[in-house]
Structures are given as C-alpha cells and as structure tokens.
Amino acid sequence: MELKIAKWGNSLAVRLPSSIAKQMQIQDGDSVEVSLNPQGELVLAPQKSFDKTEFIQDLLALQQALPETTSVIEVMRNQERY
C-alpha cells in the first residue's frame, strides 16, 4: 500500500488508513513506537499501555522466585569483628 507524506506544521505526517489502524488495534489518541530497522525501513508498533495490576503481579511472582537468604546485617552481627 502506498501512502503520501504530507507537511504538518514543521513536521511530516503519514495518514494511516482505518483498515490498518483496526489491524494494529489502535485508535485516535493512542501512542505508537516508531523505529528504523537495519534495512532502513520504518516500523510502527502499538505502544503497550502500563497496566499497574499486571506489573504488581509480575513483581510478586519475581519476589516469590527469588530465594530468601540470611540478612547481610545478621551475618555481620554474628562475626567476631562487629
């Protein structure tokens, strides 16, 4: 699909057809990540919104996966030089 580039203020803009926006699951007001791949091609990807609940669940899962060890302070207190 060929799209035209248009001037928008001091910038350039590309208008996305609604069919592409629907496939990307983006709508007016959403943000996208823009990058260039090694071949110099422009890549647009929907920006994942921050989900606080998912973040907390991931953090708790990480905390449970980490082994609980002896406190460094306790080790220092038990040494003779303390």
ChimeraX commands (.cxc) that place a marker at each C-alpha (Angstrom):
marker #1 position 0.00,0.00,0.00 radius 0.5
marker #1 position 1.39,3.37,-0.96 radius 0.5
marker #1 position 0.79,6.33,1.37 radius 0.5
marker #1 position 1.53,10.01,0.76 radius 0.5
marker #1 position 3.65,12.06,3.12 radius 0.5
marker #1 position 2.20,15.49,3.95 radius 0.5
marker #1 position 3.53,18.52,5.79 radius 0.5
marker #1 position 2.09,19.00,9.28 radius 0.5
marker #1 position 3.46,22.19,10.83 radius 0.5
marker #1 position 7.25,21.84,10.74 radius 0.5
marker #1 position 6.99,18.03,10.65 radius 0.5
marker #1 position 5.95,15.41,8.14 radius 0.5
marker #1 position 2.96,13.12,8.62 radius 0.5
marker #1 position 1.57,9.91,7.20 radius 0.5
marker #1 position -2.15,9.22,7.46 radius 0.5
marker #1 position -2.95,5.61,8.37 radius 0.5
marker #1 position -5.97,4.05,6.69 radius 0.5
marker #1 position -8.67,2.86,9.09 radius 0.5
marker #1 position -8.16,-0.76,7.97 radius 0.5
marker #1 position -4.51,-0.63,9.11 radius 0.5
marker #1 position -5.48,1.07,12.40 radius 0.5
marker #1 position -8.03,-1.67,13.07 radius 0.5
marker #1 position -5.47,-4.40,12.36 radius 0.5
marker #1 position -2.99,-2.71,14.72 radius 0.5
marker #1 position -5.79,-2.24,17.27 radius 0.5
marker #1 position -5.05,1.45,17.67 radius 0.5
marker #1 position -7.43,4.38,17.78 radius 0.5
marker #1 position -7.41,8.16,17.99 radius 0.5
marker #1 position -5.24,9.30,20.91 radius 0.5
marker #1 position -3.19,6.08,21.22 radius 0.5
marker #1 position 0.61,6.15,21.06 radius 0.5
marker #1 position 2.88,4.11,18.79 radius 0.5
marker #1 position 6.58,3.29,18.94 radius 0.5
marker #1 position 8.49,4.33,15.81 radius 0.5
marker #1 position 11.86,2.86,14.85 radius 0.5
marker #1 position 14.06,2.12,11.88 radius 0.5
marker #1 position 15.18,-1.44,11.28 radius 0.5
marker #1 position 18.72,-2.23,9.99 radius 0.5
marker #1 position 17.41,-2.13,6.40 radius 0.5
marker #1 position 16.28,1.50,6.92 radius 0.5
marker #1 position 12.58,0.60,6.95 radius 0.5
marker #1 position 10.18,2.46,9.20 radius 0.5
marker #1 position 8.49,0.25,11.82 radius 0.5
marker #1 position 5.35,1.29,13.73 radius 0.5
marker #1 position 4.23,-0.74,16.72 radius 0.5
marker #1 position 1.41,-0.03,19.18 radius 0.5
marker #1 position 2.79,1.23,22.47 radius 0.5
marker #1 position 1.77,-1.09,25.26 radius 0.5
marker #1 position -0.06,0.82,27.97 radius 0.5
marker #1 position 1.15,0.45,31.54 radius 0.5
marker #1 position -1.03,-1.98,33.48 radius 0.5
marker #1 position -0.43,-1.45,37.19 radius 0.5
marker #1 position -2.18,-4.70,38.21 radius 0.5
marker #1 position -0.11,-6.76,35.77 radius 0.5
marker #1 position 3.08,-5.03,36.96 radius 0.5
marker #1 position 2.32,-5.86,40.62 radius 0.5
marker #1 position 1.56,-9.49,39.73 radius 0.5
marker #1 position 4.86,-9.75,37.84 radius 0.5
marker #1 position 6.70,-8.17,40.78 radius 0.5
marker #1 position 5.14,-10.59,43.28 radius 0.5
marker #1 position 5.97,-13.57,41.03 radius 0.5
marker #1 position 9.58,-12.37,40.83 radius 0.5
marker #1 position 9.73,-11.93,44.61 radius 0.5
marker #1 position 8.47,-15.49,45.14 radius 0.5
marker #1 position 11.01,-16.85,42.65 radius 0.5
marker #1 position 13.94,-15.30,44.50 radius 0.5
marker #1 position 15.41,-17.40,47.32 radius 0.5
marker #1 position 15.25,-15.93,50.80 radius 0.5
marker #1 position 18.71,-15.79,52.31 radius 0.5
marker #1 position 20.23,-14.69,55.58 radius 0.5
marker #1 position 20.32,-10.96,56.10 radius 0.5
marker #1 position 23.73,-9.41,55.48 radius 0.5
marker #1 position 23.27,-7.40,58.68 radius 0.5
marker #1 position 22.70,-10.61,60.66 radius 0.5
marker #1 position 25.86,-12.15,59.17 radius 0.5
marker #1 position 27.86,-9.04,60.14 radius 0.5
marker #1 position 26.44,-9.05,63.68 radius 0.5
marker #1 position 27.42,-12.69,64.15 radius 0.5
marker #1 position 31.01,-12.13,63.08 radius 0.5
marker #1 position 33.69,-11.50,65.67 radius 0.5
marker #1 position 34.72,-8.10,64.29 radius 0.5
marker #1 position 31.33,-6.48,64.77 radius 0.5
marker link #1:1,2 radius 0.2
marker link #1:2,3 radius 0.2
marker link #1:3,4 radius 0.2
marker link #1:4,5 radius 0.2
marker link #1:5,6 radius 0.2
marker link #1:6,7 radius 0.2
marker link #1:7,8 radius 0.2
marker link #1:8,9 radius 0.2
marker link #1:9,10 radius 0.2
marker link #1:10,11 radius 0.2
marker link #1:11,12 radius 0.2
marker link #1:12,13 radius 0.2
marker link #1:13,14 radius 0.2
marker link #1:14,15 radius 0.2
marker link #1:15,16 radius 0.2
marker link #1:16,17 radius 0.2
marker link #1:17,18 radius 0.2
marker link #1:18,19 radius 0.2
marker link #1:19,20 radius 0.2
marker link #1:20,21 radius 0.2
marker link #1:21,22 radius 0.2
marker link #1:22,23 radius 0.2
marker link #1:23,24 radius 0.2
marker link #1:24,25 radius 0.2
marker link #1:25,26 radius 0.2
marker link #1:26,27 radius 0.2
marker link #1:27,28 radius 0.2
marker link #1:28,29 radius 0.2
marker link #1:29,30 radius 0.2
marker link #1:30,31 radius 0.2
marker link #1:31,32 radius 0.2
marker link #1:32,33 radius 0.2
marker link #1:33,34 radius 0.2
marker link #1:34,35 radius 0.2
marker link #1:35,36 radius 0.2
marker link #1:36,37 radius 0.2
marker link #1:37,38 radius 0.2
marker link #1:38,39 radius 0.2
marker link #1:39,40 radius 0.2
marker link #1:40,41 radius 0.2
marker link #1:41,42 radius 0.2
marker link #1:42,43 radius 0.2
marker link #1:43,44 radius 0.2
marker link #1:44,45 radius 0.2
marker link #1:45,46 radius 0.2
marker link #1:46,47 radius 0.2
marker link #1:47,48 radius 0.2
marker link #1:48,49 radius 0.2
marker link #1:49,50 radius 0.2
marker link #1:50,51 radius 0.2
marker link #1:51,52 radius 0.2
marker link #1:52,53 radius 0.2
marker link #1:53,54 radius 0.2
marker link #1:54,55 radius 0.2
marker link #1:55,56 radius 0.2
marker link #1:56,57 radius 0.2
marker link #1:57,58 radius 0.2
marker link #1:58,59 radius 0.2
marker link #1:59,60 radius 0.2
marker link #1:60,61 radius 0.2
marker link #1:61,62 radius 0.2
marker link #1:62,63 radius 0.2
marker link #1:63,64 radius 0.2
marker link #1:64,65 radius 0.2
marker link #1:65,66 radius 0.2
marker link #1:66,67 radius 0.2
marker link #1:67,68 radius 0.2
marker link #1:68,69 radius 0.2
marker link #1:69,70 radius 0.2
marker link #1:70,71 radius 0.2
marker link #1:71,72 radius 0.2
marker link #1:72,73 radius 0.2
marker link #1:73,74 radius 0.2
marker link #1:74,75 radius 0.2
marker link #1:75,76 radius 0.2
marker link #1:76,77 radius 0.2
marker link #1:77,78 radius 0.2
marker link #1:78,79 radius 0.2
marker link #1:79,80 radius 0.2
marker link #1:80,81 radius 0.2
marker link #1:81,82 radius 0.2
view
